[in-house]
Amino acid sequence: MGTICTDSQSACARPMGTIHSRGFASILKRLGWQVIAWMIMREEKRLSRIALSELTDDQLADIGVTPKEARREAARPFWN
């Protein structure tokens, strides 16, 4: 048999699942933002690799990268 709650502010007065659903919603929200941040970071890497692949040999020499290194970096998949 359960307890009888007389205080309207107590956890007994709240509907079932209210406490847990708030925690679950915040976890989902945080996970959603982490996924968005991961996607943004990967897109930035992808764009920088595209820009690297479009540089001339002289421009690569200016930044201290060989053409071979630039090709290898540009060929990497976005998740690396």
C-alpha positions in Angstrom: 0.0 0.0 0.0 1.3 3.5 -0.9 1.7 6.5 1.3 -0.8 9.3 1.4 0.6 12.7 0.5 -0.9 15.7 2.3 1.5 18.3 1.0 0.7 19.6 -2.5 4.4 20.4 -3.2 5.6 16.9 -2.6 6.6 14.4 -5.3 3.5 12.4 -4.6 1.3 15.2 -5.9 3.0 15.3 -9.3 1.8 13.1 -12.2 3.8 9.9 -12.8 6.8 10.4 -15.1 7.1 14.2 -14.7 10.4 13.9 -12.8 11.9 11.4 -15.2 10.6 13.0 -18.4 12.4 16.3 -17.7 15.7 14.4 -17.2 15.1 12.5 -20.4 14.2 15.6 -22.3 17.4 17.4 -21.2 19.5 14.4 -22.2 17.9 14.4 -25.6 18.4 18.1 -26.0 22.0 17.9 -25.0 22.6 15.0 -27.3 20.9 16.9 -30.2 23.3 19.9 -29.6 26.3 17.5 -29.5 25.2 16.0 -32.8 24.8 19.4 -34.4 28.3 20.5 -33.1 29.8 17.3 -34.5 28.2 18.0 -37.9 29.4 21.6 -38.0 33.0 20.5 -37.1 33.0 17.9 -39.8 31.6 20.3 -42.4 34.4 22.8 -41.5 37.0 20.1 -41.9 35.5 19.0 -45.3 35.5 22.6 -46.5 39.1 23.2 -45.4 40.2 20.1 -47.2 38.5 21.2 -50.4 40.3 24.6 -50.1 43.6 22.8 -49.4 43.1 20.7 -52.6 42.6 23.9 -54.7 45.9 25.6 -53.6 48.7 25.8 -56.1 52.2 24.4 -55.4 53.5 27.9 -54.7 50.7 28.5 -52.2 51.4 25.1 -50.5 55.1 26.0 -50.3 54.1 29.3 -48.5 52.3 27.4 -45.8 55.0 24.7 -45.5 53.0 21.8 -47.0 54.2 19.6 -49.8 51.8 18.7 -52.7 51.9 15.1 -51.6 50.9 15.9 -48.0 48.1 18.2 -49.3 46.7 15.4 -51.6 46.8 12.9 -48.8 45.0 15.3 -46.4 42.4 16.3 -49.0 41.6 12.6 -49.8 40.8 11.7 -46.2 37.1 11.0 -45.5 35.1 13.6 -43.5 34.9 11.5 -40.4 38.7 11.4 -39.9 
